[in-house]
Amino acid sequence: MAEVLVLALPFFGVIFLGFGCGRIARIPESGLAWLSFFIIYVALPALFFTLVARTPFHELTNGSFILATTASTAICFALSFGIGLWLRRGSVPEASIAAIVGSYANVGYMGPGLTLGALGAAASVPTALIFVFDSLFFFTIVPLLMATSSRYRRSLVGTVLLVVKRVVTHPFNIATFLGVAAAYFELHPPAAIERTLEFLKNAAAPCALFTLGVSVALRPMERFQWEVPPLIAIKLLLHPFLVFTVLSLAGDFDPVWVATAVLMAGLPPALNAFIMAKQYDTYVEAASGGVLVGTMVSVLTVTALLYVVQHDMLPRTLFP
């Protein structure tokens, strides 16, 4: 148990350090702007490029793994969307943001540092694949659903162009695509650039986790939303179990890939849930509460998953 705590406490410790600083220090939210820019446009892209570029190209084309993990995320999205429609009286925009809370794991800020810390470099490829294809799914489905609402209605061509623009221009995706190209052509950057990328990569996790804590602290939940508990249950409990089940049905995967997928699925709701809520000006308070509650509850659930992974208690498949 000691080694699990050594691994988990720094992650959650930095998050709650950021949370405490956000509650105590009277610094406006605009003070996060440049740090957020550094994380999104510099540090995390450097991390994803490095992870992917160092991977043999043939490992980046595991279609059955991609399909299994993305399908699991889509199922959780559909369940959460149904709960949102029921509790929000058929409001598609609110249900769409609720679905993000119930299915979009924090694969960008928390994922890479946690999986690589727990499982080593072998977790880099499944981590990158899950991040890329989960992001592609959400950047596609949410604008399409929002376009069905009279409040955000736009032409089909306009919606498709918006989706393509967000997918193609997202810095994480650009870095990953460049990494895939580097892996395919077996390109290696000069030593000075590689050292710079390594320096930036090492800054990604602590900066991202601290910013996550501050961001959650600045967006407290003033009124409890009753759909938050079932959404959090789907995200933290059902999602990792579903990923493990679907991977067991899909084929025989490397144990490290299975463990990586389970850990990534068990992460709390991504801060993108709040960002998208603000972008569409809907479901903002509940999204903020979902991120806050989910992050706090995940201290227990993610630590338990780490214990299972670290002690080789996760079977290779659910169906021997």
N, C-alpha and C positions, 0 to 999 in steps of 0.2 A: 504493500500500500504506500510505503514511503516514496518509492520512485514515481508512482502516479501523482502524488501530491507535489513532488518536485516539478513534474511536468505541467500539471494543471494550474497550480497556484500562481506562477508568473503570468500566465495568460489572463486569468480572472483578476489577479492582483492589479495588473496594469489597467484593466477595464474599470475596476472599482476605485483605483487611484484617480483616474480621469473623472469618474462620477463624483468623487468627493471634491476634487478641485473645481468641477463645474458648479457644484452646489455652494461652495465656500467663497471662491474668488468671484468678485463682481466684474467680470470681463464680458463685454457684449459678445453675442454669437458671431458677429462679423469678424471677431478675432481668430476664428477657426479657418477663415477663408484660405489663407496661404498654406496652412498646414494641410488642409483638405486637398488643395491643388497639388501639393508635393506628393501626397499619398496616391491620388488617383492618376496623375499624369506623369509621375516620375518614378516613385519607389516601387509601387506594385507592378507597373509595366516592366520595370527592370527585373523584378522577381519572376514574372511569368515568362518573359523572354528567355531568361537564363534556364529556368526549369525545362522549357520545351526544347530549346536549342541543343541542350546536352543529351537529349533523348534520341535513341535510334528511331529513324523515321517509321519503320514498320510497326513500332509499338503505339504510334499515334493514330493508327487506322483500325483500331479494335471496334468494329461496328456493333457487335453484340453487346459489349460493355456500355457503349454510348447509348444504344437504344434502351437497354434495361434501366440504367440510372435516370435517363431523361423521362422515360415512361412512368417511373415511380414518382418523380416530381410532378408530372402532369396529373397523375391520379390524385395526389394530395391536393393539387390546385383545384381539381374538379370538386372534391369533397368540401374543401373550404369555401369554394364559390357557392355551392349549394347551401351551406350554412349561412353564408352572407345574404343570399337571396331570401332565405326564409326569415331571418331575424331583421333584415332591413327592408322588408315588404316589397321585394322584387326590384330593388334599385341595383341595376347592373354596375354603375360606377363604384358604389360602396362595396358591393359584393366582390368586385375585381380586386380592390385593395385588400379586403379581408382575405381573399385567396392568396395574395402575396404573403401576408403575415403567416398563413398556415402552411406555406410550401417553399418559400424562397429562403434557403439557409444562408447564413453569413459566410458564404464560400470565398468571398474576396478578402475581407478583413481578418477573419479568424482561421479560415480553412488551411492555407498553405503552411503557416507557422505551426499549427497544431498537428497536422498529419505528418509533416516532415520531422517535427520533434518527436512524435510518437513512433513513427515507422521508418524514418530514415529516407535517403534519397530515392529508394525504390517506390515511394509514394508520390513522386513528383508527376509522373505521367497521368495516373488516374485523377490526381488533384486538378491538373490543368484541364483534362478532358471534361470533368464534371463542371468546373467553373465555366468553361466556354459554352458548352451546350445547354446548361441550365440558364445562363445569361441570354443566349440566343432565344430560348423558349419564352422567357419572360419579356424580353424586348419586342417579341413578335405578338404574343397573345394579348398583352395588356392594351397596347394601342388599338388592336383590332376590336376588342371588347368595348373599349371606350368609344370607338367610332360608331357603335350601334346605338349609343345613347343620343337623344335629341340635343342634350346639353353640349356634347363634344362632336356632333356629327360632322363628318367631312366626306369628300368623295372617296371612292375606292382607290383611285389612282393616288390621291393625296395621302391616304392611309398607308398604302404600300410604299410610297416614296419615303414617308416618315419612318417606317419600320426599317427599310434598307439603310437610311441615313444613320439611324441610331446604332444599328448593328455594325456598319462599316466604320463609323467614326469613333466608336467607343475605344478609349486608350487601352483597356485590358485586351480587347479583341485584336486591335492592331498589333500589340506586342506579341500576342500569341500567334497570330498569322505570320509575323516576321520570324518568330521562333521556329514555326513549322518549316518555313522556307530555308532557314539556316540548317535545320536538321536534315532536310531533303538533300541540299547541296553540300552538306557536311562542311559548312563554313564556320570558321573559328575567328572571333574578333582578335585584334592585336592585344598584347598583354596589358597595355595601359588601359584600354577600353574595358577589357575583361575585369581588371581590378576595380575600375569605377563602377561597373555593373554589380560586382560583388558587394562593394561598399553600400550602394543604394539598396540592394536586395536585403541586406542585413538591417537596414533602417525601416523596412516596410512594416513588419509585424508590430514592433513596439509603438510606432507612430500611429498606425491604424487602430490598435486596441485602445490607446489613450484617447484618441479622437472619438472613438465609439462611446467610451464612458462619458466624456464631456457632452457629446451630442445628446445622449439619453438623459443626462442630468438637466439639460436646458429645456427639455420637452416633457415635463412631468404630466402624468395622467390625472386630471382634476376630477373626473367622474368615471367610475368603474363601468366598463362596457361588458355586457354579459356574454357576448360571443367570444371574448378574448380567451377564456379557459379552454373551450373546445378547439379553438384554432391552435393554441399552444400545445394541447395534447396531440393534435395531428402532427404538428411540426417536430416536437421533441420525442414522441413515443412511436407514433404510427410510421412516420417517414423512414427512420432507420430500419424498423422491422420490415417494412414493405420493400425497401431496397435489397435487404438481405434475401428475402423470399424470392423476388423477381430474378436476382442474380443466380440463385440456386436453381431456378427453373430454366434460365437462359443458357447455362453451360457451366463448364468447369474452369473457373478463373483462379489466377494466382491469389493465395491467401492475403497478400499485402494489398492487392487491388480491392478485394472484398472488404477488408478492414478499413481501407481508405474511404470507400463508398459509404460504409455504415457511419464512420465518424463524420464525414461531410454532411450526411443527411441528418445527423443528430444535433447539428449546430443550431443556435437560436435564430429567430427571424432576422433577416438582413436589414440594415439601416435603409436600404433602398425602398423598403415598404413605406417608411415615413417620407422619403424623398419623392416617391411617386404620388403619395397622397397630397403632398404640398403642390406638386406640379399640376395635378388635376383639381386641387382645392376641394377634396372630398375625403371623408373618413379620416381626417388628420389626427384627431384626439385618440381614436381607437387604435390607429396604426402606431402612434407614439407609445400608447400603453402596451400594445402587443410586443413591441421591441423591448421595452423596459421589463415587463414581467417575464418575457421569454428569456432574456439574458440572465435575469436573477435565478429563475428556475433551472436554467441550463448548468449552473454551477454544480448542481447535484447530478443531473442526468448525463452531462458530458463527462464528468469525473467518473461516473459509473461505467460509461462506455470505454473510457481510457483504461480503467481497471480490467475490464473484460479483455480488451485488446492486448494490454501489456502482459497479462497472465495466460495468453493463448487459450482463452476460454471460448472464443468465437469459432465455431466449427467451420470447416471449409465450405460446406453446403448444408442446407436444411434437409435435403433429401439424399442420404448416403446411398 
